[in-house]
Amino acid sequence: LGHALDAADRAADRELLARAHLARGRAREALARYRDAMDDFAAAARTARLAGDRRLEMRALRDLGGHAAGAS
């Protein structure tokens, strides 16, 4: 997923970048890396907003407010 983030960034593809952040955030959440997951979800929401993709932004916001937000 790190390579996907790099490729999306190089291509200046905001939607792909947001999707990669979302996927990495979910993987990090599954690994109990909650702070890192929240960082990725927040980045996904910001990037989706910049891309004008409201559905993707909502997915990221839901993940940001999910299980990772309740963990310490």
Residue, then its C-alpha position, 0 to 999 in steps of 0.5 A: l500500500g505504501h507503493a500505491l500511495d507513492a504511485a498515486d502521489r506521483a500521478a497526482d491522482r487524488e481519488l486514488l491517493a484517498r483510496a490508498h490511504l483508506a485501504r492502508g488505514r483499514a490494514r493498520e486498524a486490523l493490526a491494532r495500529y490505531r493512531d496510524a489508522m486514524d492518520d490514514f483515515a484523516a488523510a483519506a477524508r482530506t484528499a477525497r474532499l479535495a478531489g470532490d469525491r463526497r462518497l469517498e470522503m464519507r467512507a473515510l469519515r465513517d472509518l475515522g469515527g469507527h473502532a480506531a477512534g475508540a481505541s487508545 
